[in-house]
Amino acid sequence: MSKSLENEHLMHENKVLPPANWAANHPSKPSLASFEEYEELYRHSINDPEAFFGEQARKELSWSRDFDLVKYPKTGFNASWFLNGQLNACYNCVDRHAFANPDKPAIIYEADEPNEGSIITYSELLAKVSQLAQVLVSLGVRKGDTVAVYLPMIPEAVITILAITRIGAIHSVVFAGFSSGALRDRINNADSKIVITADESKRGGKIIETKKIVDEALKEAPQVKNVIVVKRTGNRHVPFNANGRDLWYHDEIVKFKTYFPPTPVNSEDPLFLLYTSGSTGKPKGIQHCTAGYLLGALLTTKYTFDVNPNDILFTAGDIGWITGHTYVIYGPLLNGATTVVFEGTPAYPNFSRYWKIVEQHRVTQFYVAPTALRLLKKAGDKFIEGHDLSSLRSLGSVGEPIAPEIWEWYNEKIGQGRCTIQDTYWQTETGSIVITPLAGITPTKPGSASLPFFGIDVAILDPTTGKELQGNNVEGVLAIKQAWPSVTRSIWGDFGRFNETYFKPYPGYFFTGDGGARDKDGFYWVLGRVDDVVNVSGHRLSTAEIEAAIIENPLVAENAVVGYSHDLTGQAIASFVALKNKNLSGTQVEDAKKQIILGVRKEIGPFAAPKVIFIVDDLPKTRSGKIMRRILRKILAGEEDQLGDTSTLSNPPIVQHLIDAVKSSK
Ligand code: PRX
């Protein structure tokens, strides 16, 4: 078997033990005492998930009504957890900590400009979420309604999300880098009637006209009744619809008192939707439920990063993505810790920004995507020098594979022999981390996400037969074989597509869409997506969605989008376009390329724009007309001698044409 493994080299890596003095230097007590304790708890969580999660749920979450049954039915993925239990997410994140420690910082807001931030204590947070919750009620928002959130990384984003959950409504956050078209589609799909946004955003010293984008989106979202606008920059020229639709956030909240009781919801009631990309052009509203998601967020934060209530967690991810949901907001606050909300970029005002924040706020856990680490490594170590990083205990990585040389750099230069690296593997759908080394106790291997979290029963399947590959030294697709509390419960409004996407490809398993391997020590390696999803700077993009945006351009006859590997962004987007008119001049072709890029920026967002566009005569197709993207990927990777079976091509000469097109543009 091991002969056929493409990634056999991974199988020989040896384990690195956590720093010997890690536990000795701990400011209080590590969440787990030893690797053996992890192994024992892990076995228990797999053999008796009901006992394990039932106990954890009662111990860690506050319930307004205890649950009757941990899980029903006992087997299969269509399971409900903590049946008939009732609780409120906001109460668990805020109230219980505000009552115990009112003056403790909940949020450290680090604004785009250094020194312009603020600190919000748990009691202040409780007051603010209570006020906004009443604004929402006054506008008619009720339990089960969706509210769209299109906000930059400011404290009001956290307040908004929590206020929505306080009244049992469902938040649908749209990443503020999405364009008006993408925002409109998400608002409409979720049927949101209220949008919460900002006048403008600031990022890396630049201003983004956030409210203008919302106004554009709402031209085709007639059901939206109100827009609540946070004043971020206070620019007086920001468009504002004064006849009742638009309301200033700050004017509204002061109309209400600073305590408003939370609404208990059922364990399985939806907590939020978060749109993500899949194999088709239509984004999926991944639906998470309340209790199971909260428990996953709480436990993974506590055990993966060893977060204690005295810790300060800095997750440098946006609230518009799942990392921001789970590890900027829910995980740290559920644990009663302090979370850093960072508005800016790692490069502004210079490449020391992250390390300045760590030093200034004595950050204990830092969590980021490798794309930022690649940028910072390239910028040079002088930006780290002179910064006191001694408060750090755990360094996390998320969203894409971390190359061993980046891992080593992170460990050495930032960890400085005091930290452990948490290469966390998970997805929007999993809700919280599913494979990761636990801080201070799990041995690590640079580039491997290592071992599963509690309750996660990982399987490597043969991609063709779907048969589970037993033992070590196996490679195939990554799947999970038992339900766990925080797994997504549905795609909003499309349970059929949900089943089709995740459970039909390999019956009996949750299919992640990723390739994976289990090495000689039982450690897991994530080998990238096996579907048409591309990961650019940790952003998950669907090639089909980008193709759909490109075909909107009237000059385009056909197009195909593929990912290729890129030094800085991990993967980048390449687009092969056949124009309707094959006789355009050189300048006209250049113009067409610019328009194509603009079109993608407008339909999806700047982060989805192709890095390169190849204008070609035709695309490689099978006789039935299906585009063979595999051929495009191989040509881009310079592996034209490994195209595999091309006998089904309807137009074989196209291969040389494509090779020439790629070569001539280099
Ligand atoms: O391909 C995997 C990659 O990111 C995908 C999930 O993307 P998204 O839902 O946007 O969530 C990102 C943040 C959790 C996965 O299917 N991915 C995530 N973490 C890792 C990873 N690839 C390799 N190593 C990881 N640690």
Boltz pocket constraint, residues with backbone or C-beta under 6 A from the ligand:
constraints:
  - pocket:
      binder: B
      contacts: [[A, 276], [A, 321], [A, 322], [A, 323], [A, 397], [A, 398], [A, 399], [A, 400], [A, 401], [A, 402], [A, 423], [A, 424], [A, 425], [A, 426], [A, 427], [A, 428], [A, 429], [A, 435], [A, 449], [A, 512], [A, 513], [A, 514], [A, 526], [A, 528], [A, 529], [A, 535], [A, 538], [A, 539], [A, 540]]
      max_distance: 6.0
